Structure formats: C-alpha cells, structure tokens
C-alpha cells in the first residue's frame, strides 16, 4: 500500500488520534515529525541508546515525508559524545533536517545529525537494509561495531544496532497501523 491517498491533514489527524506522540509537528506542506514519541502503553518512548564505553549516544526521532506523491518513513538521528572540540547547532541543519529537533541528553552535545528514509510501505527487510546503508555504514558510526553483548546462546550481538532496528521497526508498524 503506497499510502499516497492520504493528504497531510488526514495523516496528521490519524497519527494524533493514535496518540503516537505528545505532539505532531508539521514542517511545511510535506513533513510530519513525532515530537515526544510515546510507547504503546502511552509512556514516553525511550529513543536514546548509549555506548557503555565510548559515551557515544544516538537519539532517534521519527517522521513522515511526502516525496514524489508517496509517503516515506523518516528517521532523524542525533549523534552525541563527549568530544568537546565541536558541536552542531540548529542553524547547521539544512533542508528537511530542519524539521527535527536536535536532541540533547545528559552531558553530551550533538556532533552530527543524519537522516534515514524509506517508503512507508517498506517491509522489515527493506527497513533494515535502508538503516544499514544510510546509517550503520557511515564511518562516524564505526563505534557501533564495538557495542557487543553475548546473548543467551553465547553469540555476540551488536546490541546498539539491534535496538535501533527494533525501535524503528516498532514505530513504523505503529504508524502503519494508525493509518489502516
């Protein structure tokens, strides 16, 4: 289903009715961003993941963008760490990036902002491939390769990457369900 039959007002109303976020921000006439995303039980969604050794932290934000008459699922990712040599400000964001807030957390300041997009109708494998290609393969994300834990079967698992994929998939499915 391409979801192309939804205009932005109808889409926003459906997302608000589903209570996916505390607020849905409309950026121009082609983008909706979920501010203060909510978990299924209505509590605040944990949208941060932090490496236990390097202090690198990623904050996830979710939205929808109308592109060429088709809705896309968009993830905005803020990368923070304790490197005090530089930080980015809201003025550094360009184009559709400006629809997102720079997430500040704990003692870290944002050092990078990345966007991942895919068709809203994409399946779990397509979502994983898009995140892999558009985020995990970036040289700035090399720290994800060292975020490993041992699962109950004794296998090493890239836990930060797994959590990012899980949170993104859950939010995309919840958005799709709200539009049924």
Secondary structure, 3 states (H helix, E strand, C coil): CCCCCCCHHHHHHHHHHCCCEEEEEEECCCEEEEEEEECCCCCECCCEEECCCCCCEEEEEEEEEEECCEEEEEEEEEEEECCCCCCCCHHHCCHHHHHCCCCCECCEEEEEEEEEEEECCCCHHHHHHHHHHHHHCCHHHHHHHHCEEECCCCCEEEHHHHHHHHHHHHHHHHHHHHCC
